Amino acid sequence: MNSNKVLGSILLGVAASIWGGTFVAVKMVVGQIHPLQLVWLRYLVALIFLVGFSLIKREKWHLKRKDLKWFILSGLTGYALSLVAQETGTWFSSAQTGAVVTSSTPTFMVIFAWLILKEKLDRVKVISLVMATLGVVMIVGIHLTGKHILIGVLFLVLAALSWSFMSVMIKLLSDYSALQITIVSTIVAMICLTPFVMGDLASLSNVNFFNPKIIACLFYVGALSTAMAFVMWNKGLTMVSPSVSGLIYLLQPIVGTLLGWLILGEGLTWGFAAGTALILTSVWVSIRFAK
C-alpha cells in the first residue's frame, strides 16, 4: 500500500475518532448553550489554539485570489452550515440518531467527488460503502422516536450534505497547508456566525462559563475536535481520495458509542461488534484495493 495513503488514513482516522466524542459532549451542554452559540464559541476557542500554533510554527502564509472562493465556500458549508445543522439536529433528536443519519456522509462524498473531481465509481467503492453503512446501522440502530425527530433528521441530513461538499472541495486547495486551510475557513465561519450570535447576547451572557462541565466541553469541541482534528482531517484529505476519507469518517459512531457507554452509561449490543467489524473491513478494502 502507498505510504502516503496509509499516513493520510491514520490522520483521518484519529480526527474521526475525536469527533466521535463530539456528539456526547454536545448532548451534555446543548440544553444550556444554543447550538448556534455553541458553534461560535467552539470556533473562538479553536482560533486561539490555531493562531497560537501558527505563530509557534512560524507558518509561511500565502493566498491566491483565485482560490479565495474555495476558502469562502469551505467556511460557509463545512464550518458554519454543517456544524450548526449537526448540533441543531442532535438537539432535536439524539446522539444515536445523529450518528445514523450522518452515516450518509460517505455516499454524498462519493457523489460530489464524481460531480466535482470527476472521480469514477467502481465496484470496490460501492461494496465498501454498503458495508460501512450497514455497519453504522448495526452499531447504533435506528431510533426515530421523539416529538421533533423529523426536524432533527432534516438538520442532520443538511449537515452531512454540507460537510461532504466541503471535504471534496478541500482537494482543490492542495497548494495550501492544512493549518492555513483550517484557520482561513474558521475565520470565514466566525464572520458569518457573529451577527447572529451578537443579536442574542442576553442568552449568551446567561451561560455559566465557570461550570466545569461547560469548560471541559468547550475545550474538547474547540481545542481537540476543531483545532486539532480539523487540521488532521484537512491534511488527510489531500493524501487520500474522497471515497476512502468518507468511509473513515464512519469511525465516529464506533468511538461515540463506546464513549456513550463509558460516560453516559448507555448499553452495548452484539450489533456493536458486528458493525465495527464491517466498518473497519470496508475501510481496509477501500484503502487496499481502490484505484
C-alpha positions in Angstrom: 0.0 0.0 0.0 1.1 3.6 -0.7 2.7 5.0 2.5 1.2 8.4 1.7 -2.3 6.8 1.6 -1.7 5.0 4.9 -0.5 8.1 6.7 -3.4 10.1 5.4 -5.8 7.3 6.5 -4.3 7.4 10.0 -4.7 11.2 10.2 -8.3 10.9 9.1 -9.0 8.0 11.5 -7.7 9.9 14.5 -9.7 13.0 13.5 -12.9 10.9 13.1 -12.3 9.2 16.4 -12.0 12.6 18.2 -15.3 13.7 16.5 -16.9 10.5 17.8 -16.9 12.2 21.3 -18.4 15.4 20.0 -22.0 14.0 19.9 -21.6 13.1 23.6 -20.0 16.5 24.6 -22.7 18.5 22.7 -25.5 16.4 24.1 -24.2 17.2 27.6 -24.4 21.0 27.3 -26.6 21.8 24.3 -29.5 22.4 26.7 -27.5 25.2 28.4 -26.0 26.8 25.3 -27.9 27.3 22.0 -26.4 25.3 19.1 -25.5 28.4 17.1 -23.7 30.0 20.0 -22.0 26.7 20.8 -20.5 26.5 17.3 -19.4 30.2 17.6 -17.7 29.5 21.0 -16.2 26.3 19.6 -14.5 28.3 16.8 -13.4 31.1 19.1 -11.6 28.6 21.3 -10.2 26.8 18.2 -8.8 30.0 16.7 -6.9 30.8 19.9 -5.1 27.5 19.7 -4.8 27.5 15.8 -3.3 31.0 15.7 -1.0 30.3 18.6 0.3 27.1 16.9 0.7 29.0 13.7 2.9 31.6 15.4 5.0 28.9 17.2 5.4 27.0 13.9 6.2 30.3 12.0 3.9 29.3 9.3 4.6 30.9 5.9 1.3 32.3 4.6 0.2 32.8 1.0 -3.2 33.2 -0.5 -4.1 33.3 -4.2 -7.1 35.5 -5.2 -8.4 32.7 -7.5 -8.6 30.3 -4.5 -10.5 32.7 -2.3 -13.9 31.5 -3.5 -13.0 27.9 -2.4 -12.0 29.1 1.1 -15.3 31.0 1.4 -17.3 28.0 0.3 -15.4 25.8 2.6 -16.1 28.1 5.6 -19.7 28.6 4.7 -20.6 24.9 4.1 -18.3 22.6 6.2 -17.5 25.0 9.0 -20.6 27.2 9.5 -23.6 25.4 8.0 -22.6 21.8 8.7 -21.8 22.2 12.4 -24.8 24.4 13.2 -27.0 21.9 11.4 -25.4 18.9 13.1 -25.7 20.4 16.6 -29.2 21.6 16.0 -30.1 18.1 14.7 -28.6 16.4 17.7 -30.5 18.8 19.9 -33.9 17.9 18.3 -33.1 14.2 18.1 -30.4 12.2 19.9 -26.7 11.3 19.6 -27.5 7.9 18.2 -29.9 9.3 15.6 -27.1 11.8 14.7 -24.7 9.0 14.1 -27.1 7.1 11.9 -28.1 10.0 9.7 -24.6 11.4 9.3 -23.6 7.9 8.1 -24.9 9.1 4.7 -21.8 11.3 4.5 -19.6 8.8 2.5 -22.4 8.5 -0.1 -22.6 12.2 -0.6 -18.8 12.5 -0.7 -18.6 9.9 -3.5 -21.4 11.7 -5.4 -19.7 15.1 -5.0 -16.3 13.6 -6.0 -17.9 12.3 -9.1 -19.5 15.6 -10.0 -16.7 18.0 -9.0 -13.5 15.9 -9.3 -14.7 13.5 -12.0 -13.7 10.5 -9.9 -15.0 7.2 -11.3 -17.3 4.9 -9.4 -16.1 1.3 -9.2 -17.1 -1.9 -7.6 -14.7 -1.6 -4.7 -16.2 1.8 -3.7 -19.8 0.6 -3.9 -19.1 -2.5 -1.9 -17.1 -0.7 0.8 -19.9 2.0 1.0 -22.6 -0.6 1.5 -20.6 -2.5 4.1 -19.8 0.7 6.1 -23.4 2.0 6.1 -24.7 -1.4 7.3 -22.1 -1.3 10.0 -23.2 2.0 11.3 -26.9 0.9 11.4 -25.9 -2.2 13.3 -23.9 -0.2 15.8 -26.4 2.4 16.8 -29.7 1.1 15.3 -32.4 3.4 14.1 -34.2 5.2 16.9 -36.6 7.6 15.2 -38.7 8.5 18.2 -39.4 11.9 19.7 -41.6 14.9 19.3 -39.2 16.8 17.0 -37.4 13.9 15.4 -38.3 14.8 11.8 -36.8 18.3 12.2 -33.7 16.8 13.8 -33.2 14.4 10.9 -33.6 17.1 8.3 -30.9 19.2 10.0 -28.6 16.2 10.2 -29.1 15.4 6.5 -28.2 19.0 5.8 -25.1 18.6 8.0 -24.0 15.5 6.1 -24.5 17.2 2.7 -22.6 20.4 3.5 -19.8 18.5 5.2 -19.4 16.2 2.2 -19.3 19.1 -0.2 -16.6 20.8 1.9 -14.5 17.7 2.2 -14.4 17.3 -1.6 -13.6 21.0 -2.2 -10.5 20.7 0.1 -8.9 18.7 -2.7 -9.0 21.9 -4.8 -6.8 23.6 -2.1 -3.9 21.2 -2.1 -1.4 24.0 -2.6 -2.1 25.2 1.0 -1.1 23.7 4.3 -3.8 22.0 6.4 -3.2 24.7 9.1 -3.8 27.5 6.7 -7.0 25.9 5.3 -8.4 25.4 8.8 -7.6 28.9 10.0 -9.0 30.7 7.0 -12.1 28.6 6.8 -12.7 29.0 10.6 -12.4 32.8 10.2 -14.9 32.8 7.4 -17.3 30.8 9.6 -16.8 33.1 12.5 -17.6 36.2 10.3 -20.8 34.5 9.1 -22.0 33.4 12.6 -21.0 36.5 14.6 -24.0 38.8 13.5 -26.5 36.0 14.6 -24.7 35.4 17.9 -24.4 39.2 18.7 -28.1 39.5 18.1 -28.8 37.3 21.1 -26.2 38.3 23.6 -28.6 38.1 26.5 -28.8 34.3 26.3 -25.1 34.0 25.9 -24.5 36.1 29.0 -26.6 33.7 31.0 -24.2 30.8 30.3 -22.2 29.8 33.4 -18.7 29.7 31.9 -17.3 28.7 35.3 -19.2 25.4 35.2 -16.6 22.6 34.9 -18.8 20.7 32.5 -19.1 23.7 30.1 -15.3 24.4 30.4 -14.5 20.8 29.6 -17.0 20.7 26.7 -15.6 23.9 25.1 -12.1 22.7 25.4 -13.0 19.4 23.8 -15.1 20.8 20.9 -12.8 23.8 20.4 -9.2 22.7 21.0 -9.4 19.0 20.2 -12.5 18.5 18.0 -11.9 21.6 15.9 -8.3 22.9 16.1 -6.5 19.6 16.2 -9.0 17.3 14.4 -9.8 19.7 11.6 -6.1 20.2 10.8 -5.6 16.5 10.7 -8.7 15.9 8.6 -7.7 18.6 6.1 -4.2 17.2 5.8 -5.5 13.7 5.3 -8.0 14.8 2.6 -5.0 15.9 0.5 -3.5 12.4 0.8 -6.3 10.1 0.0 -9.4 10.0 -2.2 -12.8 11.4 -1.0 -14.3 7.9 -1.2 -11.8 6.5 1.3 -12.0 9.5 3.6 -15.7 9.2 3.6 -15.5 5.6 4.9 -13.0 6.6 7.6 -15.4 9.3 8.7 -17.7 6.4 9.9 -15.3 5.6 12.7 -17.2 8.4 14.5 -20.2 6.1 15.7 -17.8 3.5 16.9 -16.0 5.9 19.3 -19.2 7.7 20.0 -21.0 4.5 21.1 -18.0 3.5 23.3 -17.9 6.9 25.0 -21.7 6.8 25.4 -21.2 3.5 27.2 -18.3 4.7 29.4 -19.6 8.2 30.2 -23.4 8.2 29.8 -23.9 4.6 30.9 -25.5 3.6 27.5 -25.6 -0.1 26.8 -23.6 -2.1 24.1 -25.2 -4.7 21.9 -24.0 -7.6 19.7 -24.6 -5.2 16.8 -21.7 -3.0 18.0 -19.1 -5.7 17.5 -20.6 -6.8 14.1 -21.0 -3.2 12.9 -17.5 -2.2 14.0 -16.1 -5.2 12.1 -18.0 -4.2 9.0 -16.8 -0.6 9.1 -13.2 -1.5 9.7 -13.3 -4.1 6.9 -14.8 -1.6 4.5 -12.1 0.9 5.2 -9.4 -1.7 4.7 -10.9 -2.9 1.5 -11.2 0.6 0.2 -7.6 1.5 1.1 -6.1 -1.7 -0.1 -8.0 -2.2 -3.4 -9.3 1.1 -4.5 -7.6 2.5 -7.6 
